[in-house]
Amino acid sequence: MNVEKMEKVIPSVVEKLEKIKQTELASELSWCWVSFKNDSNPVGLIEKSGKALAAFAEAREKNAKAVAKKLVEDFEKALA
């Protein structure tokens, strides 16, 4: 996981999750990010990030413009 890239992409990911009505996942991901910055334990962050990517994929199936492809790609690169 690239922490610098995650720091740049997490706010956009959380915002997009809220826009696609995934507010609970958005708040969980945000909490996991803050927790990760404090204790450097990525387990929860990786789990919630996977769920976020799945939510984005589902939203893109319904409407290709619901989630920008670049956002998904940037998020995947940050996680890699």
Secondary structure, 3 states (H helix, E strand, C coil): CCHHHHHHHHHHHHHHHHHCCCHHHHHHHHHHHHHHHHHCCCHHHHHHHHHHHHHHHHHHHHCCCCCCHHHHHHHHHHHC
